[in-house]
Amino acid sequence: NLTEKISQAKSEGQPGDIMAQLYNEVGLAKYMQVKFKEALKDYDTGLTYCGTIAALHYNRATILYRMGDFEEALIGFQTAVKLDPTNEEFSLAQKSCMDCLHSKT
C-alpha cells in the first residue's frame, strides 16, 4: 500500500527525492482513478520535498491540462522540459498545450 510506504518513509526520515517519488506514485494511482484534485494535492506535496523531478511537474501539468487549465499546465510542461529536455513526451505535451492556448485566442 502506497500510503503505508509514505508513512514508513517519513518515519525513517527518507530524503526528499525519495519522498517526492512516493508522492508521485500515489498521485499516479489517483490519476488513474480519475481523482484529479486528490492527485494534484499529492503532486504538490511531492514538489515540496523535491522540486527538480521532471515527472512530478509533467504529471501535475497533465492533470491541469485535462481539467482545461492550459495556462497553468503550460508552466508545468515547460518546467518538465527544462528539467529533462531529451524527453519527447514532455516536449510533445508542451507543444500540444501551447497549441490549445493559441487556438483559444
Chimera marker file (.cmm) of the C-alpha trace (Angstrom):
<marker_set name="trace">
<marker id="1" x="0.000" y="0.000" z="0.000" r="1" g="1" b="0" radius="0.5"/>
<marker id="2" x="1.475" y="3.338" z="-1.067" r="1" g="1" b="0" radius="0.5"/>
<marker id="3" x="0.064" y="5.275" z="1.884" r="1" g="1" b="0" radius="0.5"/>
<marker id="4" x="1.835" y="2.886" z="4.240" r="1" g="1" b="0" radius="0.5"/>
<marker id="5" x="5.060" y="3.264" z="2.245" r="1" g="1" b="0" radius="0.5"/>
<marker id="6" x="4.848" y="7.048" z="2.672" r="1" g="1" b="0" radius="0.5"/>
<marker id="7" x="4.239" y="6.740" z="6.410" r="1" g="1" b="0" radius="0.5"/>
<marker id="8" x="7.168" y="4.376" z="6.766" r="1" g="1" b="0" radius="0.5"/>
<marker id="9" x="9.437" y="6.577" z="4.658" r="1" g="1" b="0" radius="0.5"/>
<marker id="10" x="8.525" y="9.627" z="6.765" r="1" g="1" b="0" radius="0.5"/>
<marker id="11" x="9.257" y="7.773" z="9.993" r="1" g="1" b="0" radius="0.5"/>
<marker id="12" x="12.600" y="6.629" z="8.575" r="1" g="1" b="0" radius="0.5"/>
<marker id="13" x="13.486" y="10.186" z="7.595" r="1" g="1" b="0" radius="0.5"/>
<marker id="14" x="13.945" y="9.325" z="3.932" r="1" g="1" b="0" radius="0.5"/>
<marker id="15" x="15.487" y="12.056" z="1.756" r="1" g="1" b="0" radius="0.5"/>
<marker id="16" x="13.306" y="14.482" z="-0.167" r="1" g="1" b="0" radius="0.5"/>
<marker id="17" x="13.770" y="12.863" z="-3.558" r="1" g="1" b="0" radius="0.5"/>
<marker id="18" x="12.531" y="9.521" z="-2.225" r="1" g="1" b="0" radius="0.5"/>
<marker id="19" x="9.516" y="11.176" z="-0.613" r="1" g="1" b="0" radius="0.5"/>
<marker id="20" x="8.766" y="13.069" z="-3.832" r="1" g="1" b="0" radius="0.5"/>
<marker id="21" x="8.900" y="9.845" z="-5.856" r="1" g="1" b="0" radius="0.5"/>
<marker id="22" x="6.493" y="8.174" z="-3.437" r="1" g="1" b="0" radius="0.5"/>
<marker id="23" x="4.025" y="11.060" z="-3.709" r="1" g="1" b="0" radius="0.5"/>
<marker id="24" x="4.389" y="10.861" z="-7.486" r="1" g="1" b="0" radius="0.5"/>
<marker id="25" x="3.382" y="7.178" z="-7.343" r="1" g="1" b="0" radius="0.5"/>
<marker id="26" x="0.378" y="7.970" z="-5.161" r="1" g="1" b="0" radius="0.5"/>
<marker id="27" x="-0.616" y="10.798" z="-7.493" r="1" g="1" b="0" radius="0.5"/>
<marker id="28" x="-0.398" y="8.492" z="-10.498" r="1" g="1" b="0" radius="0.5"/>
<marker id="29" x="-2.638" y="5.948" z="-8.802" r="1" g="1" b="0" radius="0.5"/>
<marker id="30" x="-5.230" y="8.632" z="-8.098" r="1" g="1" b="0" radius="0.5"/>
<marker id="31" x="-4.894" y="9.999" z="-11.635" r="1" g="1" b="0" radius="0.5"/>
<marker id="32" x="-5.690" y="6.531" z="-12.998" r="1" g="1" b="0" radius="0.5"/>
<marker id="33" x="-8.826" y="6.545" z="-10.810" r="1" g="1" b="0" radius="0.5"/>
<marker id="34" x="-9.726" y="9.972" z="-12.272" r="1" g="1" b="0" radius="0.5"/>
<marker id="35" x="-9.361" y="11.580" z="-8.834" r="1" g="1" b="0" radius="0.5"/>
<marker id="36" x="-7.679" y="14.637" z="-10.290" r="1" g="1" b="0" radius="0.5"/>
<marker id="37" x="-7.950" y="17.032" z="-7.354" r="1" g="1" b="0" radius="0.5"/>
<marker id="38" x="-6.575" y="14.441" z="-4.932" r="1" g="1" b="0" radius="0.5"/>
<marker id="39" x="-3.743" y="13.613" z="-7.327" r="1" g="1" b="0" radius="0.5"/>
<marker id="40" x="-2.879" y="17.314" z="-7.637" r="1" g="1" b="0" radius="0.5"/>
<marker id="41" x="-2.507" y="17.521" z="-3.862" r="1" g="1" b="0" radius="0.5"/>
<marker id="42" x="-0.121" y="14.563" z="-3.905" r="1" g="1" b="0" radius="0.5"/>
<marker id="43" x="1.948" y="16.083" z="-6.702" r="1" g="1" b="0" radius="0.5"/>
<marker id="44" x="2.056" y="19.412" z="-4.861" r="1" g="1" b="0" radius="0.5"/>
<marker id="45" x="3.226" y="17.647" z="-1.722" r="1" g="1" b="0" radius="0.5"/>
<marker id="46" x="5.853" y="15.758" z="-3.693" r="1" g="1" b="0" radius="0.5"/>
<marker id="47" x="7.132" y="19.015" z="-5.152" r="1" g="1" b="0" radius="0.5"/>
<marker id="48" x="7.596" y="20.446" z="-1.661" r="1" g="1" b="0" radius="0.5"/>
<marker id="49" x="10.013" y="17.586" z="-0.980" r="1" g="1" b="0" radius="0.5"/>
<marker id="50" x="11.898" y="17.890" z="-4.269" r="1" g="1" b="0" radius="0.5"/>
<marker id="51" x="11.053" y="20.376" z="-6.992" r="1" g="1" b="0" radius="0.5"/>
<marker id="52" x="13.562" y="19.048" z="-9.514" r="1" g="1" b="0" radius="0.5"/>
<marker id="53" x="11.791" y="15.843" z="-10.546" r="1" g="1" b="0" radius="0.5"/>
<marker id="54" x="10.566" y="16.416" z="-14.085" r="1" g="1" b="0" radius="0.5"/>
<marker id="55" x="7.950" y="13.648" z="-13.918" r="1" g="1" b="0" radius="0.5"/>
<marker id="56" x="6.201" y="15.357" z="-10.996" r="1" g="1" b="0" radius="0.5"/>
<marker id="57" x="5.883" y="18.588" z="-12.961" r="1" g="1" b="0" radius="0.5"/>
<marker id="58" x="4.744" y="16.704" z="-16.055" r="1" g="1" b="0" radius="0.5"/>
<marker id="59" x="2.139" y="14.625" z="-14.212" r="1" g="1" b="0" radius="0.5"/>
<marker id="60" x="0.779" y="17.669" z="-12.399" r="1" g="1" b="0" radius="0.5"/>
<marker id="61" x="0.604" y="19.598" z="-15.685" r="1" g="1" b="0" radius="0.5"/>
<marker id="62" x="-1.168" y="16.695" z="-17.380" r="1" g="1" b="0" radius="0.5"/>
<marker id="63" x="-3.985" y="16.880" z="-14.842" r="1" g="1" b="0" radius="0.5"/>
<marker id="64" x="-4.264" y="20.645" z="-15.198" r="1" g="1" b="0" radius="0.5"/>
<marker id="65" x="-4.388" y="20.187" z="-18.976" r="1" g="1" b="0" radius="0.5"/>
<marker id="66" x="-7.147" y="17.589" z="-18.670" r="1" g="1" b="0" radius="0.5"/>
<marker id="67" x="-9.064" y="19.999" z="-16.418" r="1" g="1" b="0" radius="0.5"/>
<marker id="68" x="-8.763" y="22.753" z="-19.048" r="1" g="1" b="0" radius="0.5"/>
<marker id="69" x="-6.296" y="24.958" z="-17.150" r="1" g="1" b="0" radius="0.5"/>
<marker id="70" x="-3.933" y="25.296" z="-20.103" r="1" g="1" b="0" radius="0.5"/>
<marker id="71" x="-2.025" y="28.312" z="-18.804" r="1" g="1" b="0" radius="0.5"/>
<marker id="72" x="-1.070" y="26.646" z="-15.547" r="1" g="1" b="0" radius="0.5"/>
<marker id="73" x="-0.427" y="23.353" z="-17.340" r="1" g="1" b="0" radius="0.5"/>
<marker id="74" x="1.969" y="25.068" z="-19.743" r="1" g="1" b="0" radius="0.5"/>
<marker id="75" x="4.093" y="26.273" z="-16.836" r="1" g="1" b="0" radius="0.5"/>
<marker id="76" x="4.383" y="22.701" z="-15.582" r="1" g="1" b="0" radius="0.5"/>
<marker id="77" x="5.172" y="21.287" z="-19.018" r="1" g="1" b="0" radius="0.5"/>
<marker id="78" x="7.819" y="23.968" z="-19.556" r="1" g="1" b="0" radius="0.5"/>
<marker id="79" x="9.420" y="23.116" z="-16.216" r="1" g="1" b="0" radius="0.5"/>
<marker id="80" x="9.403" y="19.399" z="-17.053" r="1" g="1" b="0" radius="0.5"/>
<marker id="81" x="11.063" y="20.086" z="-20.421" r="1" g="1" b="0" radius="0.5"/>
<marker id="82" x="13.639" y="22.349" z="-18.783" r="1" g="1" b="0" radius="0.5"/>
<marker id="83" x="14.490" y="19.634" z="-16.251" r="1" g="1" b="0" radius="0.5"/>
<marker id="84" x="14.535" y="16.831" z="-18.846" r="1" g="1" b="0" radius="0.5"/>
<marker id="85" x="14.981" y="18.337" z="-22.325" r="1" g="1" b="0" radius="0.5"/>
<marker id="86" x="15.530" y="14.963" z="-24.037" r="1" g="1" b="0" radius="0.5"/>
<marker id="87" x="12.118" y="13.573" z="-23.043" r="1" g="1" b="0" radius="0.5"/>
<marker id="88" x="9.991" y="13.649" z="-26.199" r="1" g="1" b="0" radius="0.5"/>
<marker id="89" x="6.743" y="13.016" z="-24.319" r="1" g="1" b="0" radius="0.5"/>
<marker id="90" x="7.296" y="16.165" z="-22.257" r="1" g="1" b="0" radius="0.5"/>
<marker id="91" x="8.104" y="18.216" z="-25.364" r="1" g="1" b="0" radius="0.5"/>
<marker id="92" x="5.032" y="16.952" z="-27.229" r="1" g="1" b="0" radius="0.5"/>
<marker id="93" x="2.777" y="17.749" z="-24.288" r="1" g="1" b="0" radius="0.5"/>
<marker id="94" x="4.217" y="21.261" z="-24.088" r="1" g="1" b="0" radius="0.5"/>
<marker id="95" x="3.587" y="21.803" z="-27.810" r="1" g="1" b="0" radius="0.5"/>
<marker id="96" x="0.040" y="20.447" z="-27.556" r="1" g="1" b="0" radius="0.5"/>
<marker id="97" x="-0.677" y="22.741" z="-24.630" r="1" g="1" b="0" radius="0.5"/>
<marker id="98" x="0.723" y="25.744" z="-26.490" r="1" g="1" b="0" radius="0.5"/>
<marker id="99" x="-1.468" y="24.849" z="-29.487" r="1" g="1" b="0" radius="0.5"/>
<marker id="100" x="-4.540" y="24.785" z="-27.230" r="1" g="1" b="0" radius="0.5"/>
<marker id="101" x="-3.677" y="28.178" z="-25.799" r="1" g="1" b="0" radius="0.5"/>
<marker id="102" x="-3.172" y="29.679" z="-29.262" r="1" g="1" b="0" radius="0.5"/>
<marker id="103" x="-6.462" y="28.265" z="-30.526" r="1" g="1" b="0" radius="0.5"/>
<marker id="104" x="-8.300" y="29.991" z="-27.644" r="1" g="1" b="0" radius="0.5"/>
<marker id="105" x="-7.111" y="33.428" z="-28.761" r="1" g="1" b="0" radius="0.5"/>
<link id1="1" id2="2" r="1" g="1" b="0" radius="0.2"/>
<link id1="2" id2="3" r="1" g="1" b="0" radius="0.2"/>
<link id1="3" id2="4" r="1" g="1" b="0" radius="0.2"/>
<link id1="4" id2="5" r="1" g="1" b="0" radius="0.2"/>
<link id1="5" id2="6" r="1" g="1" b="0" radius="0.2"/>
<link id1="6" id2="7" r="1" g="1" b="0" radius="0.2"/>
<link id1="7" id2="8" r="1" g="1" b="0" radius="0.2"/>
<link id1="8" id2="9" r="1" g="1" b="0" radius="0.2"/>
<link id1="9" id2="10" r="1" g="1" b="0" radius="0.2"/>
<link id1="10" id2="11" r="1" g="1" b="0" radius="0.2"/>
<link id1="11" id2="12" r="1" g="1" b="0" radius="0.2"/>
<link id1="12" id2="13" r="1" g="1" b="0" radius="0.2"/>
<link id1="13" id2="14" r="1" g="1" b="0" radius="0.2"/>
<link id1="14" id2="15" r="1" g="1" b="0" radius="0.2"/>
<link id1="15" id2="16" r="1" g="1" b="0" radius="0.2"/>
<link id1="16" id2="17" r="1" g="1" b="0" radius="0.2"/>
<link id1="17" id2="18" r="1" g="1" b="0" radius="0.2"/>
<link id1="18" id2="19" r="1" g="1" b="0" radius="0.2"/>
<link id1="19" id2="20" r="1" g="1" b="0" radius="0.2"/>
<link id1="20" id2="21" r="1" g="1" b="0" radius="0.2"/>
<link id1="21" id2="22" r="1" g="1" b="0" radius="0.2"/>
<link id1="22" id2="23" r="1" g="1" b="0" radius="0.2"/>
<link id1="23" id2="24" r="1" g="1" b="0" radius="0.2"/>
<link id1="24" id2="25" r="1" g="1" b="0" radius="0.2"/>
<link id1="25" id2="26" r="1" g="1" b="0" radius="0.2"/>
<link id1="26" id2="27" r="1" g="1" b="0" radius="0.2"/>
<link id1="27" id2="28" r="1" g="1" b="0" radius="0.2"/>
<link id1="28" id2="29" r="1" g="1" b="0" radius="0.2"/>
<link id1="29" id2="30" r="1" g="1" b="0" radius="0.2"/>
<link id1="30" id2="31" r="1" g="1" b="0" radius="0.2"/>
<link id1="31" id2="32" r="1" g="1" b="0" radius="0.2"/>
<link id1="32" id2="33" r="1" g="1" b="0" radius="0.2"/>
<link id1="33" id2="34" r="1" g="1" b="0" radius="0.2"/>
<link id1="34" id2="35" r="1" g="1" b="0" radius="0.2"/>
<link id1="35" id2="36" r="1" g="1" b="0" radius="0.2"/>
<link id1="36" id2="37" r="1" g="1" b="0" radius="0.2"/>
<link id1="37" id2="38" r="1" g="1" b="0" radius="0.2"/>
<link id1="38" id2="39" r="1" g="1" b="0" radius="0.2"/>
<link id1="39" id2="40" r="1" g="1" b="0" radius="0.2"/>
<link id1="40" id2="41" r="1" g="1" b="0" radius="0.2"/>
<link id1="41" id2="42" r="1" g="1" b="0" radius="0.2"/>
<link id1="42" id2="43" r="1" g="1" b="0" radius="0.2"/>
<link id1="43" id2="44" r="1" g="1" b="0" radius="0.2"/>
<link id1="44" id2="45" r="1" g="1" b="0" radius="0.2"/>
<link id1="45" id2="46" r="1" g="1" b="0" radius="0.2"/>
<link id1="46" id2="47" r="1" g="1" b="0" radius="0.2"/>
<link id1="47" id2="48" r="1" g="1" b="0" radius="0.2"/>
<link id1="48" id2="49" r="1" g="1" b="0" radius="0.2"/>
<link id1="49" id2="50" r="1" g="1" b="0" radius="0.2"/>
<link id1="50" id2="51" r="1" g="1" b="0" radius="0.2"/>
<link id1="51" id2="52" r="1" g="1" b="0" radius="0.2"/>
<link id1="52" id2="53" r="1" g="1" b="0" radius="0.2"/>
<link id1="53" id2="54" r="1" g="1" b="0" radius="0.2"/>
<link id1="54" id2="55" r="1" g="1" b="0" radius="0.2"/>
<link id1="55" id2="56" r="1" g="1" b="0" radius="0.2"/>
<link id1="56" id2="57" r="1" g="1" b="0" radius="0.2"/>
<link id1="57" id2="58" r="1" g="1" b="0" radius="0.2"/>
<link id1="58" id2="59" r="1" g="1" b="0" radius="0.2"/>
<link id1="59" id2="60" r="1" g="1" b="0" radius="0.2"/>
<link id1="60" id2="61" r="1" g="1" b="0" radius="0.2"/>
<link id1="61" id2="62" r="1" g="1" b="0" radius="0.2"/>
<link id1="62" id2="63" r="1" g="1" b="0" radius="0.2"/>
<link id1="63" id2="64" r="1" g="1" b="0" radius="0.2"/>
<link id1="64" id2="65" r="1" g="1" b="0" radius="0.2"/>
<link id1="65" id2="66" r="1" g="1" b="0" radius="0.2"/>
<link id1="66" id2="67" r="1" g="1" b="0" radius="0.2"/>
<link id1="67" id2="68" r="1" g="1" b="0" radius="0.2"/>
<link id1="68" id2="69" r="1" g="1" b="0" radius="0.2"/>
<link id1="69" id2="70" r="1" g="1" b="0" radius="0.2"/>
<link id1="70" id2="71" r="1" g="1" b="0" radius="0.2"/>
<link id1="71" id2="72" r="1" g="1" b="0" radius="0.2"/>
<link id1="72" id2="73" r="1" g="1" b="0" radius="0.2"/>
<link id1="73" id2="74" r="1" g="1" b="0" radius="0.2"/>
<link id1="74" id2="75" r="1" g="1" b="0" radius="0.2"/>
<link id1="75" id2="76" r="1" g="1" b="0" radius="0.2"/>
<link id1="76" id2="77" r="1" g="1" b="0" radius="0.2"/>
<link id1="77" id2="78" r="1" g="1" b="0" radius="0.2"/>
<link id1="78" id2="79" r="1" g="1" b="0" radius="0.2"/>
<link id1="79" id2="80" r="1" g="1" b="0" radius="0.2"/>
<link id1="80" id2="81" r="1" g="1" b="0" radius="0.2"/>
<link id1="81" id2="82" r="1" g="1" b="0" radius="0.2"/>
<link id1="82" id2="83" r="1" g="1" b="0" radius="0.2"/>
<link id1="83" id2="84" r="1" g="1" b="0" radius="0.2"/>
<link id1="84" id2="85" r="1" g="1" b="0" radius="0.2"/>
<link id1="85" id2="86" r="1" g="1" b="0" radius="0.2"/>
<link id1="86" id2="87" r="1" g="1" b="0" radius="0.2"/>
<link id1="87" id2="88" r="1" g="1" b="0" radius="0.2"/>
<link id1="88" id2="89" r="1" g="1" b="0" radius="0.2"/>
<link id1="89" id2="90" r="1" g="1" b="0" radius="0.2"/>
<link id1="90" id2="91" r="1" g="1" b="0" radius="0.2"/>
<link id1="91" id2="92" r="1" g="1" b="0" radius="0.2"/>
<link id1="92" id2="93" r="1" g="1" b="0" radius="0.2"/>
<link id1="93" id2="94" r="1" g="1" b="0" radius="0.2"/>
<link id1="94" id2="95" r="1" g="1" b="0" radius="0.2"/>
<link id1="95" id2="96" r="1" g="1" b="0" radius="0.2"/>
<link id1="96" id2="97" r="1" g="1" b="0" radius="0.2"/>
<link id1="97" id2="98" r="1" g="1" b="0" radius="0.2"/>
<link id1="98" id2="99" r="1" g="1" b="0" radius="0.2"/>
<link id1="99" id2="100" r="1" g="1" b="0" radius="0.2"/>
<link id1="100" id2="101" r="1" g="1" b="0" radius="0.2"/>
<link id1="101" id2="102" r="1" g="1" b="0" radius="0.2"/>
<link id1="102" id2="103" r="1" g="1" b="0" radius="0.2"/>
<link id1="103" id2="104" r="1" g="1" b="0" radius="0.2"/>
<link id1="104" id2="105" r="1" g="1" b="0" radius="0.2"/>
</marker_set>
